[in-house]
């Protein structure tokens, strides 16, 4: 059954528990729904990671993998192995079944990540920062688990870019010498969605990490 799209753009303010329940319930219909809305974020994130110089054989973290569409995009782009994390256990069941992940784990991106420093060569995060209130804290954790010289690519909705202080968060990381950053102009997000349409877009950011 298709998910009721009404009010979806306002879910960014929901609690972690409510969001987990939302995505657990939505998991069976999620892929068909977002495809019908013209969702292209995973493919764009994968292409930008390739452009950053990440090569096949370097482990990539899919941060907020959902049902695995982003992992398919990364795998198809030649970025593998891919390890997926998400807080929705029902989504992870479907992600694991796709056969493109070296492993998956239930992880909340708003908390410290259970990985060693510098484990991953790169990180891709598609459509996840909508639900991250402390963008800088999460980005610092992603930087910590990424190898020096690696790359992080993430997306953020245009209507949340300023309220979530994304420019400030990135400026602080650049000031601390942790990365260089490049952000795109607004791009289409869910052009076929009745609420998003051409009103809410998406900004992509590539963070290239320095040697630490």
C-alpha positions as CSV (number, residue, x, y, z in Angstrom):
1,X,0.0,0.0,0.0
2,X,1.3,3.4,-0.9
3,X,2.3,5.7,1.9
4,X,0.0,8.7,2.5
5,X,2.1,11.6,1.2
6,X,0.1,14.3,3.0
7,X,2.2,16.1,5.6
8,X,5.3,14.2,4.6
9,X,7.4,17.4,4.3
10,X,6.7,18.3,7.9
11,X,8.0,15.0,9.3
12,X,11.5,16.5,9.9
13,X,10.2,17.7,13.3
14,X,9.1,14.3,14.5
15,X,10.9,12.5,17.3
16,X,13.3,9.6,16.6
17,X,10.8,7.1,17.9
18,X,8.0,8.5,15.6
19,X,10.3,8.6,12.6
20,X,11.5,5.0,13.3
21,X,7.8,3.9,13.4
22,X,7.0,5.9,10.2
23,X,9.8,4.2,8.2
24,X,9.2,0.8,9.6
25,X,5.6,1.1,8.5
26,X,6.5,2.7,5.2
27,X,9.3,0.2,4.3
28,X,7.1,-2.2,2.1
29,X,5.9,0.6,-0.1
30,X,8.8,3.1,0.1
31,X,10.7,2.1,-3.1
32,X,7.6,2.3,-5.3
33,X,6.5,5.6,-3.7
34,X,9.8,7.5,-4.1
35,X,10.2,6.2,-7.7
36,X,6.8,7.5,-8.6
37,X,7.8,10.9,-7.2
38,X,11.0,11.1,-9.3
39,X,13.5,10.6,-6.5
40,X,17.1,10.9,-8.0
41,X,19.1,11.7,-4.9
42,X,20.9,8.3,-4.4
43,X,22.2,8.3,-8.0
44,X,23.4,11.8,-7.7
45,X,25.2,11.1,-4.4
46,X,26.9,8.1,-6.0
47,X,28.0,10.0,-9.0
48,X,29.4,12.8,-6.8
49,X,31.4,10.3,-4.8
50,X,32.8,8.9,-8.0
51,X,33.8,12.4,-9.1
52,X,35.5,12.9,-5.7
53,X,38.0,10.1,-6.6
54,X,36.6,7.2,-4.6
55,X,37.5,4.0,-6.3
56,X,36.3,0.4,-6.4
57,X,37.6,-1.7,-3.5
58,X,37.5,1.2,-0.9
59,X,34.8,0.5,1.7
60,X,32.0,3.1,1.6
61,X,29.5,3.8,4.4
62,X,25.9,4.3,3.3
63,X,24.7,6.5,6.1
64,X,21.0,6.1,6.4
65,X,20.6,3.4,3.8
66,X,16.8,2.9,4.2
67,X,15.5,0.0,2.1
68,X,18.8,0.0,0.1
69,X,18.1,2.1,-3.0
70,X,21.2,4.2,-2.2
71,X,23.3,1.0,-1.8
72,X,22.2,-0.1,-5.3
73,X,23.2,3.3,-6.7
74,X,26.6,3.1,-5.0
75,X,27.2,-0.5,-6.1
76,X,26.1,0.2,-9.7
77,X,28.5,3.2,-9.8
78,X,31.4,0.8,-8.9
79,X,31.7,1.9,-5.3
80,X,32.0,-1.3,-3.3
81,X,32.1,-2.8,-0.7
82,X,29.3,-0.8,0.9
83,X,28.2,-1.0,4.5
84,X,24.7,0.2,5.3
85,X,23.3,1.7,8.5
86,X,19.8,2.9,9.4
87,X,17.6,3.2,12.4
88,X,14.6,1.5,10.8
89,X,15.0,-2.3,11.3
90,X,12.2,-3.0,8.8
91,X,14.0,-1.0,6.1
92,X,17.3,-2.8,6.9
93,X,15.6,-6.2,6.2
94,X,14.9,-5.0,2.7
95,X,18.3,-3.4,2.3
96,X,20.0,-6.7,3.3
97,X,17.9,-8.6,0.8
98,X,19.2,-6.6,-2.1
99,X,22.6,-8.3,-1.9
100,X,24.6,-5.2,-2.5
101,X,25.9,-4.6,1.1
102,X,28.9,-6.2,2.8
103,X,26.9,-5.7,6.0
104,X,24.1,-3.6,7.6
105,X,23.5,-2.5,11.1
106,X,20.8,-0.6,13.1
107,X,22.5,2.7,14.0
108,X,21.1,6.1,15.0
109,X,23.0,8.8,13.2
110,X,22.2,11.3,15.9
111,X,24.4,9.3,18.3
112,X,28.2,8.4,18.3
113,X,28.9,5.9,15.6
114,X,30.1,2.4,16.6
115,X,33.0,2.4,14.2
116,X,36.8,3.0,14.6
117,X,38.4,6.2,13.4
118,X,39.1,6.2,9.7
119,X,37.3,2.9,8.9
120,X,35.7,4.1,5.7
121,X,37.2,5.6,2.5
122,X,34.0,7.5,1.9
123,X,30.5,8.2,3.1
124,X,27.3,8.8,1.1
125,X,24.1,10.0,2.8
126,X,21.0,10.4,0.7
127,X,17.9,12.2,2.0
128,X,18.9,11.6,5.7
129,X,19.9,15.1,7.0
130,X,16.3,16.1,6.9
131,X,16.0,14.4,10.3
132,X,19.4,15.5,11.7
133,X,18.9,18.4,14.1
134,X,22.6,18.8,15.1
135,X,24.2,18.7,11.6
136,X,27.6,19.7,12.8
137,X,27.8,16.9,15.4
138,X,26.7,14.3,12.9
139,X,29.2,15.5,10.2
140,X,32.0,15.5,12.8
141,X,31.2,11.8,13.5
142,X,31.2,11.0,9.8
143,X,34.5,12.8,9.4
144,X,35.9,10.8,12.3
145,X,35.1,7.4,10.7
146,X,36.3,8.5,7.3
147,X,40.0,8.0,6.3
148,X,42.1,11.1,5.8
149,X,41.9,12.1,2.2
150,X,38.5,10.6,1.8
151,X,35.2,12.1,0.9
152,X,31.7,12.6,2.3
153,X,28.7,13.5,0.1
154,X,25.3,14.4,1.6
155,X,22.0,16.0,0.6
156,X,19.8,18.5,2.5
157,X,16.5,20.0,1.6
158,X,16.5,23.6,0.6
159,X,13.8,24.5,3.1
160,X,16.0,23.2,6.0
161,X,19.4,24.4,4.9
162,X,19.3,27.6,6.8
163,X,17.3,26.4,9.8
164,X,19.6,23.5,10.4
165,X,22.6,25.9,10.1
166,X,24.3,23.8,7.4
167,X,26.5,26.7,6.2
168,X,27.7,27.4,9.7
169,X,28.4,23.7,10.4
170,X,30.4,23.3,7.2
171,X,32.3,26.6,7.8
172,X,33.3,25.3,11.3
173,X,34.7,22.1,9.8
174,X,36.6,23.9,7.1
175,X,38.0,26.4,9.7
176,X,39.2,23.4,11.8
177,X,41.1,22.1,8.8
178,X,39.0,18.9,8.6
179,X,37.8,19.3,5.0
180,X,37.2,21.4,2.0
181,X,33.6,21.7,0.9
182,X,31.6,22.3,-2.3
183,X,27.8,22.7,-2.4
184,X,25.6,22.8,-5.4
185,X,22.8,25.2,-6.4
186,X,19.4,23.8,-5.5
187,X,18.3,20.8,-7.6
188,X,15.0,18.9,-7.9
189,X,14.2,16.7,-5.0
190,X,10.8,15.0,-5.4
191,X,9.4,16.7,-8.5
192,X,6.4,14.4,-8.7
193,X,5.4,14.8,-5.0
194,X,2.2,16.9,-4.4
195,X,3.8,18.8,-1.5
196,X,7.4,19.1,-2.6
197,X,6.9,19.5,-6.4
198,X,9.2,22.3,-7.5
199,X,8.9,24.2,-4.2
200,X,11.3,22.1,-2.1
201,X,14.6,21.2,-3.7
202,X,17.8,19.7,-2.5
203,X,21.4,20.9,-2.1
204,X,24.3,18.4,-2.4
205,X,27.5,18.9,-0.6
206,X,30.9,17.2,-1.2
207,X,33.4,17.3,1.7
208,X,36.9,16.4,0.8
209,X,38.9,15.5,3.9
210,X,42.4,16.7,4.5
211,X,45.2,14.6,5.9
212,X,45.0,14.5,9.7
